[in-house]
Amino acid sequence: MPPVPCASPVRDPRRIAYAAELALGTDHFHEPRREDCPWCGSTRLRTRLRAPDLLQHKPGTFVLDRCRDCGHIFQNPRLSPAGLAFYHRDHDETDPENLPDPVLALRRSHRRHRADALLMRGVGEPESWLDVGTGHGHFPAAAKEVFPYTSFDGLDPTPRVVRARAAGHVEEAHIGHLADPRIARRLRGRYDVVSIFHHLAHAPDPRAELRGALTVLRPGGHLLVELPDPRSAFALLLGKWWPGHGQPRHLHLLPPANLRAELRAAGCTVLVTDRRSPHRPGDLAAALALALARLLPPDDVPWRAVPPSTPHRALRTLLSALTSPLVDATALLDHALAPLARRVPGLSNGYRVVARRDTA
């Protein structure tokens, strides 16, 4: 039987589903724009940057606003739950580390995870530890080498935490956010340590997430938080290409002063604010990789209406091979600059806060 002339040659069900969603444009993926800061309520807002989706290259433009009074940076207008689901779809599946390009992943090595766990050696051997935003549970897997008698549980918005439990990285797996009162009540007062590594940037309500973290902590328990530092010189220099801006998936960027003030107001003693050692080499290489990927011919992804032609595929492969040495050389520069970044707080791209919950 001869083919139907008007039939589309593309039969990928995912491509058809994406086309149906994008037929309405992308504005419906956003909530209404805010006129005030979600952290302090000030109306003195200023646009920090506009950026497209630089990782998956899905359609849409995203805006980060900065509050002139408290310095809080937030996506405005923010993605709705449906928008978050759309822009996260097929992102988690691309790579076990949640990023498709190893240069952009800035992967936290096993050694780095162990170093993070060693920060808590001074508080003794915790009986129970909850890792929030644990993903595949790589941090608990490494931390067990430092605390072999500690029970590690994991919480993540995605089912990856279930796979972490199956792999033996965590003992209990919880799906969701600590901002959900049902989860916070179920886990109330169960943990000696709660760690939150780069998760608050993704949380729709980071203040509620912090309240939930303190709810599940026992009095005298410790909270370990690490975040991208929006005051980093790399953030200002690289703008939308800075990986810490992370559009469209980073909804909030908290300055260290805001986080410390929030924890103190909630009855915590801030023990450590570290704006040096959390630095991750890779800002320049990641920015270059993002820029080059933006210039390359499009790859075959289901949210594009038509797959790239064979010449386009060949050209992409060729250009990727030609530019790869340049990205590798820039990565070496990042590592050469790392010792300086770890000595000068303003150059580090991340910061860490350790606090103790003092009130019941």
Buried (B, 14 or more C-beta within 10 A) or exposed (E): EEEEEEEEEEEEEEBEEBBEBBEEEBEEBBBEEBEEBBBBEEEEBEEBBEBBBBBBBBEBEBBBBBBEBBBBBBBBBBBBEEBBEBBBBBBBEBBBBBBBBEBBBBBBEEEBBBBBBEBBEEBEEBBBBBBBBBBBBBBBBBBBEBBEEBBBBBBBBBEBBBBBBEEEBBBBBBBBBBBBEEBBEEBEEBBBBBBBBBBBBBBBBBBBBBBBBBBBBBEEBBBBBBBBBBBBBBBEEBBBBBBBBBBBBBBBBBBBEBBBBBBEEBBBEBBEBBBBBBBBBBBBBBBBBBBBBEEBBBBEBBBBEEBBEEEBBEBBEEBBEEBEEEBEEBBEEBEEBBEEBBEEBEBBBBBBBBBBBEEE
